[in-house]
Each structure stands twice: as structure tokens, then as C-alpha cells.
């Protein structure tokens, strides 16, 4: 079972960003599966580290594109990214501190996955036409 499933509605029609979003979905789902199956803490920690690291990488990539293109809402988008990054890091810390509380962790992971999906459907969909009009594709 997946916490978030990639569908065409999430596509921004910007190849590299879509590829990165799909990778984020896959990492979230990999973490969800590991937690659901009660895998060893080392496995969960490794996957969780990958989720957080790739999220930071992706957000940096997006923000660089927005900055270079002169997107006027860049600061607001950056703030949204900061919020999700902070939540992902808090989840990581919480999981590392109490490996027994998987119910809360799974609920938190579902929340973050839903937040990411909504962020793509609303905020990212707002900037996609702007970047495409400037030749990013």
C-alpha cells in the first residue's frame, strides 16, 4: 500500500521537476512500507534520511529555478518549502527518539505525504506556466 500515488494530475510538464516529484513520492512510499512492516530501525533510519535529504535537494532545485526566472512569489514558495522541510526533520527526530510509536509516525507520514501532494497541486501548479513560458521544460 502507498501513502501517496503518482498520477498525471501531479505533472507540471517540466521533466526534471516531475522526475524529482516522482522520486519524492517513491521515497515517502518506501518509508511508509518500511514502517508498516515494522522493519528494523536501521532500515527506517536509512530511508528516512533519504526522504529528508532528497526533499532538501528538490526544494533547493526548485527555488533556484524560480529565482533565476524571476518568479515574484518566490519568497512565499520558499516559506512553504521551509515548513515541509521542518516537518520532515521533526518526523525524523521523533522516529529516532521513539521507535515504538509507529502509529503516530505513520499518521505523521501520511500528513506529510498529503501536504506534499497538495503543495504540488496548488503552489507548484501556480509556477509551472511561468517557468514553461521562460523555456524551462
SULZIZI-V924720 format. One record per residue. N is the residue number from 1. RES is the residue in one small letter. SS is DSSP state (H for helix, E for strand, C for the rest). PSI is psi in whole degrees, 0 to 359 (* if undefined). D_FIRST is the distance of its C-alpha to the first C-alpha in Angstrom with 2 decimals. Layout:
((N:RES:SS:PSI:D_FIRST) (N:RES:SS:PSI:D_FIRST))
This chain:
((1:x:C:145:0.00) (2:x:C:149:3.79) (3:x:C:325:6.82) (4:x:C:139:9.03) (5:x:C:129:9.41) (6:x:C:130:12.89) (7:x:C:161:15.20) (8:x:H:333:18.94) (9:x:H:339:19.83) (10:x:H:348:19.07) (11:x:C:132:21.56) (12:x:C:352:24.82) (13:x:C:31:26.52) (14:x:C:106:27.49) (15:x:H:310:26.19) (16:x:H:320:26.00) (17:x:H:319:24.40) (18:x:H:318:21.76) (19:x:H:317:21.11) (20:x:H:320:20.89) (21:x:H:318:18.55) (22:x:H:321:16.14) (23:x:H:318:16.60) (24:x:H:316:15.93) (25:x:H:315:12.59) (26:x:H:318:11.73) (27:x:H:317:13.25) (28:x:H:316:11.55) (29:x:H:323:8.05) (30:x:H:317:9.88) (31:x:H:316:11.35) (32:x:H:313:8.47) (33:x:H:316:7.18) (34:x:H:320:10.93) (35:x:H:318:11.56) (36:x:H:322:9.14) (37:x:C:359:10.81) (38:x:C:35:14.12) (39:x:C:164:15.25) (40:x:C:150:18.81) (41:x:H:326:20.06) (42:x:H:321:21.35) (43:x:H:312:18.02) (44:x:H:316:16.53) (45:x:H:318:19.87) (46:x:H:314:19.96) (47:x:H:318:16.62) (48:x:H:318:17.62) (49:x:H:319:20.99) (50:x:H:318:19.62) (51:x:H:309:17.75) (52:x:H:313:21.01) (53:x:H:316:23.30) (54:x:H:326:21.64) (55:x:H:314:21.46) (56:x:H:314:25.18) (57:x:H:311:25.97) (58:x:H:314:24.36) (59:x:H:319:26.10) (60:x:H:317:29.34) (61:x:H:310:29.09) (62:x:H:314:28.59) (63:x:H:325:31.37) (64:x:H:316:33.72) (65:x:H:316:33.33) (66:x:H:318:33.96) (67:x:H:311:36.95) (68:x:H:328:38.47) (69:x:H:350:38.18) (70:x:C:35:39.75) (71:x:C:123:37.02) (72:x:C:332:38.68) (73:x:C:22:35.60) (74:x:H:316:34.72) (75:x:H:318:35.40) (76:x:H:321:33.14) (77:x:H:318:30.26) (78:x:H:319:31.00) (79:x:H:320:30.93) (80:x:H:317:27.45) (81:x:H:317:26.28) (82:x:H:321:28.13) (83:x:H:313:26.38) (84:x:H:320:22.83) (85:x:H:315:24.11) (86:x:H:319:25.73) (87:x:H:320:22.67) (88:x:H:319:20.58) (89:x:H:323:23.55) (90:x:H:319:23.87) (91:x:H:316:20.30) (92:x:H:314:21.14) (93:x:H:317:24.37) (94:x:H:317:22.97) (95:x:H:321:20.47) (96:x:H:329:23.39) (97:x:H:325:25.67) (98:x:C:91:23.70) (99:x:C:347:21.02) (100:x:C:342:20.96) (101:x:C:61:19.80) (102:x:H:334:16.02) (103:x:H:312:15.68) (104:x:H:319:17.69) (105:x:H:317:16.08) (106:x:H:318:12.49) (107:x:H:319:14.23) (108:x:H:318:16.21) (109:x:H:318:13.46) (110:x:H:316:11.91) (111:x:H:314:15.57) (112:x:H:320:16.18) (113:x:H:316:13.36) (114:x:H:319:14.77) (115:x:H:316:18.20) (116:x:H:314:17.68) (117:x:H:315:16.54) (118:x:H:322:19.57) (119:x:H:316:21.79) (120:x:H:314:21.19) (121:x:H:333:21.77) (122:x:H:290:24.90) (123:x:H:312:26.59) (124:x:H:324:25.70) (125:x:H:334:26.45) (126:x:H:321:29.84) (127:x:H:341:30.91) (128:x:H:310:29.64) (129:x:H:325:32.69) (130:x:H:312:34.97) (131:x:H:319:33.83) (132:x:H:319:33.82) (133:x:H:338:37.35) (134:x:C:15:38.38) (135:x:C:6:37.23) (136:x:C:126:33.90) (137:x:C:*:31.54))
